Every structure is written in structure tokens, then in C-alpha cells.
Amino acid sequence: QKNGGSLQKVDMEAFMIETQGITFIQIEMLARPLNLSLRDNTLTENDCKAIGKVLSDFKNIRELDLTSCSLDTSKGKDIADGLMRAKQLEIIKLNDNQASGLNCSQLIYNLAFSPKIRVIDVTNIIQDG
């Protein structure tokens, strides 16, 4: 980053184990990527709060892939809060989240504030109630 380069994509597929997690600081050190993929991870509440903060603070994120991340309604709310501020987001993938269900309507409502959204993938999600 000091030499004028920039990271375009961060892909942490099946990366985290139970004793690890992501934090806002760790993602911030990755030079503010345009695409963030965390697919196939078991995200904790703290991970989802960090993702929400990343979406709020890094206005240039264009793609977010949270496929198979064990999202539930509570974790989804933390992410949804960040989605309201993600004005450059074009693609979001939330498919295959079957842990305890996920309130898709809350997430999709918050995406209404993202004028560039083109793709919302919510395939194979089991919802609460």
C-alpha cells in the first residue's frame, strides 16, 4: 500500500478455526479490499460485528460473500447494520446459511440503501418462523 498498490480481494475460505476469529483491525490491515469472501467459516457474533463495521467504514467494498458462514438472525442483524452504509456494494452472497435460520427480510431491506446492488444470492437459506 505504501508503494501505491492496493488489494482487490480478500478470500478467507474455510480459514478460521474456533479459537480464531476476524477483527476489524485485521481486515483494516488488509488495505481495504474491494471484494471480501469469508465463505465456509463459522462466524461468531464478534466476527459479524467486525464485518458490519468494515461495511460501514470501507465505503468501496463491492462484493461480500458469506456463503456457508452459519449466520443466524442475531449475527445477520450485526451485518445488516453495516449494509445500510455500503453504498458501493454490488454483489452479496448469503447462500447456504442454515445454522439457526436467518432473517433475510431485514438484510434485503437494508440493501435498499445500496444503489449499486446487482446480485443478492439467498439460495438455500432456512428462515426462522
C-alpha positions in Angstrom: 0.0 0.0 0.0 2.9 2.4 0.7 4.2 1.8 -2.8 0.8 2.7 -4.4 -0.6 -0.8 -4.7 -4.0 -1.9 -3.5 -5.5 -5.2 -2.6 -8.5 -6.0 -4.7 -9.9 -9.2 -3.0 -9.5 -11.0 0.3 -10.6 -14.6 0.3 -10.6 -16.4 3.6 -12.5 -19.5 2.6 -12.6 -22.2 5.3 -9.9 -20.3 7.1 -11.0 -19.7 10.7 -11.0 -22.3 13.4 -12.9 -22.0 16.7 -10.1 -20.2 18.6 -9.5 -17.7 15.9 -11.8 -15.0 14.5 -11.7 -11.9 12.5 -11.5 -8.4 13.8 -12.0 -5.0 12.3 -8.3 -4.3 12.8 -7.2 -7.4 10.9 -9.3 -6.5 7.9 -8.3 -2.9 8.1 -4.6 -4.0 7.8 -5.5 -5.7 4.5 -5.6 -2.4 2.8 -9.3 -2.0 2.4 -10.2 -4.7 -0.2 -12.9 -4.3 -2.9 -14.1 -7.9 -2.5 -14.4 -9.8 0.8 -15.1 -13.5 0.8 -15.4 -15.4 4.1 -17.3 -18.4 2.8 -17.3 -21.7 4.6 -16.4 -20.3 8.0 -18.3 -20.5 11.3 -18.6 -16.8 12.1 -19.1 -15.7 15.7 -21.1 -12.7 16.9 -17.9 -10.7 17.2 -16.9 -11.7 13.7 -20.2 -10.4 12.4 -19.9 -7.1 14.3 -16.4 -6.7 12.7 -17.9 -7.3 9.3 -20.7 -4.8 10.0 -18.0 -2.2 11.0 -16.0 -3.0 7.8 -19.0 -2.4 5.7 -19.7 0.9 7.4 -16.2 2.2 7.3 -14.8 0.8 4.0 -17.2 2.5 1.5 -15.6 0.9 -1.5 -16.4 -2.8 -0.9 -18.2 -4.1 -4.0 -18.7 -7.8 -3.2 -19.4 -9.6 0.1 -19.5 -13.4 0.1 -20.8 -15.0 3.3 -21.8 -18.4 1.9 -22.0 -21.2 4.5 -21.0 -19.0 7.4 -23.5 -20.3 10.0 -25.4 -17.0 10.1 -28.4 -16.7 12.2 -30.8 -13.9 13.0 -28.6 -12.3 15.6 -25.5 -12.4 13.5 -27.4 -11.2 10.5 -28.5 -8.1 12.4 -24.9 -7.1 13.0 -24.2 -7.4 9.3 -27.4 -5.7 8.3 -26.4 -2.6 10.2 -23.3 -2.2 8.1 -25.2 -2.9 4.8 -27.2 0.3 5.2 -23.9 2.2 4.7 -22.4 0.0 2.0 -23.3 2.3 -0.9 -20.8 0.7 -3.4 -21.9 -2.9 -2.7 -22.9 -4.6 -6.0 -22.9 -8.3 -5.0 -23.9 -10.1 -1.8 -23.9 -13.8 -1.4 -25.6 -15.3 1.7 -26.5 -18.7 0.4 -26.3 -21.9 2.4 -26.7 -20.4 5.8 -28.7 -22.9 7.7 -27.5 -22.7 11.3 -30.5 -21.3 13.2 -32.1 -19.5 10.3 -31.5 -16.0 9.0 -33.9 -13.1 8.8 -33.4 -12.4 5.1 -36.1 -9.6 5.0 -34.0 -7.5 7.4 -30.9 -7.9 5.3 -32.7 -7.2 2.0 -34.4 -4.2 3.4 -31.1 -2.7 4.4 -29.8 -3.4 0.9 -32.4 -1.0 -0.4 -30.0 1.8 0.6 -27.3 0.4 -1.7 -28.0 2.0 -5.1 -25.5 -0.2 -7.0 -26.7 -3.6 -5.8 -27.0 -6.0 -8.8 -26.9 -9.5 -7.2 -28.4 -10.8 -4.0 -27.9 -14.6 -3.6 -30.0 -16.0 -0.7 -30.2 -19.6 -2.2 -30.8 -22.4 0.3 -31.4 -20.4 3.5 -33.7 -21.8 6.2 -35.5 -18.9 7.8 -36.8 -18.6 11.4 -40.6 -19.0 11.8 
